[in-house]
């Protein structure tokens, strides 16, 4: 691999052991993947911050880096953790003291390294793109799978689907390997998927994401001709693509801010109304759920506006309604009066975390959600889960 003089200096340890270690990891991964050089990044977003995800081994690894003097050399933000940091009681979980101590240690280490603790999986809903100067063509290192797909597909960013430790190392090194979705050839679609039915609501968009993961070969990029009804639908599509498979990008016709090179397409697939209905039937909730859950990835303002309209139309639900969102979105919703309106209907808010990265795994309750990602992971935690758009969730909660 070609290295610049500055990169050689870093590998020689002239900027500290932590940065030398970080860059050596990036170089080794890049060489294994055939990268010929490194590329500077403008931003890193680190996943694997929840104590539920990384446990004691992860805590020690992150603490060791901090003690070594590691500092982020580019603006770096952090994914949700396992607890609402201001009010752990908001999450329907009984936390142990060990868990809370472990989570605090992880956050303290990230803070000491210079990370901005936005604690959300939707950095694109915050000030980050503007503050970091991110736009089409910007190279970043993001570790959250849903944000990776969203950033590549709808913002025109350039990021591979990095694991949490690799995004962490890239943030310290300020570079990543030039391979995969950072390159024009890595973003070339190899399969075309046409959806005859639409526009798709956010739950249908999630199920489409599952289908795209099935129809697209390993590590490939699909060209998708579909109509998505709303911004939450784009978010849920990206999350489902990242959840159900290993894809890091889709080209969505009319939305992705770059023209795809279609010369590499080797297969064309059509999804009709019948297939979509069959897929939706398999995941549909049954009966009145114990919990209606919205916000995986974290909810945006448009989700809250739609939820408020439906509750105003149908009245206070009998089911518990739980929304997870970032503090950035929460404060904006508070300013607009949405929080007051929603809490008057009994809606509860959780910040900094979500049911997926928290220790929540109550098999005695049923959960209905508008998120394919939440449906997927809650089901694997043993929770009875179902998937439907927000209007149907509110109807089912009566």
C-alpha positions, 0 to 999 in steps of 0.5 A: 500500500502506498503511504504518504510521508505523514502516514509513514510518520504516524506508523513510526509512532511519531504522533503517539502509540495510540495513533500508530496502533489505529493507523496500523489496523486501518492499513492491515484491513486495507491491504487485506481488501486490496486497497492501494492507498488510504484516504482522509475522512471528514467524520467518524461515527462509532457504533458498538457503544452500548454495554449490552453490545460490547460487554466487559471486553469492549469496555476494557478495550475502549478504556485502554485506548483512552489511557494510551492517550488516544484522541480523535483527529476528526469530528467523531460522534457516538451511537446509542448506548444501553441506557437513557443517560439522564433517566435510566428508568425511562427504559422498561429494564431493570439495570444492574449496578455493574451494567450502569458502571460499565456503560458510564466507563465507556462514555467517559472514555469516549468523552476523554478521546474527544468524541461528541456524545450525540448517542444516536443512530441517526447523525443525519438528523442532527447538526453533524452534516452541517458542522462537519461540512458533509455533502455528496462525495465526502468520505467518512467512516460510519459504523452504524449499518443503517446510517451507512446505507442512509449516508451512501444512498440518500446523502451521497456520502462515501463510507464502507460498512465499518465495524465499530472498532474500525470506525473507532480506529479511523476516527483516531487515525483520520483516515480509512482505506480507499476501497469498496464504497469509497470508489466509483466501481464499488458503488456500481449497481449489479442488480435492478429491482423494480417495485410495481406497487407503491408508494410504500409506507415506512413498514412496507419500505422496511420489508422492501429492504429485506427483499433487496438483501435477498435479491442482491449478491453478497456485498453488491449494490442494487438499483431500486426503482420504487416510490417511497411515501415519506422521509421515515420510509427512506430511513426504515428502508436503509435500516432494513437493508443494513439489518437483513443483509450486508449491503452498504448502499442502494441506488434509489431512482430519483433520490440517490444524488449520483447517477449510477453506472448501469453497465454492470447490472447482471439481473433484473427483478420485479416485486409486484403487489402480491409479493409485497402483500405476502411479505407484509402478512408474515410480519403483521401484528396480531391483536392489541400490543402491550407496547407500540414502539417507534424509533429504531432508528431514532425517530425524526420530527415527521414521525412525531408529527404523524403520531400526533395527528393519529392520536388526535384523530383516534384518542388516547391508546390503551397500549403503552406507546414508547418512542426513542429518539435523539436529544437533538430531535427531542429538543426540536420537538419540545420547541415545536410543542410536539412533546407536550401534545404527545405526552398528553396522550401518554406517549413516553420518550426514551433518549440516548438508547433504544430497545435494541441496544438496551438489555430489554428482552421481555418475552412476556410482552408483545410489541408492535413497531413501524421498524423492520429493524426493531421487528427483526432484533426484538423477535430474536430476543424472544419478544413477540413482535409485529410490523405495521405503519404508524396509523395502523399501530395507533389503531391497534393500540385502542 
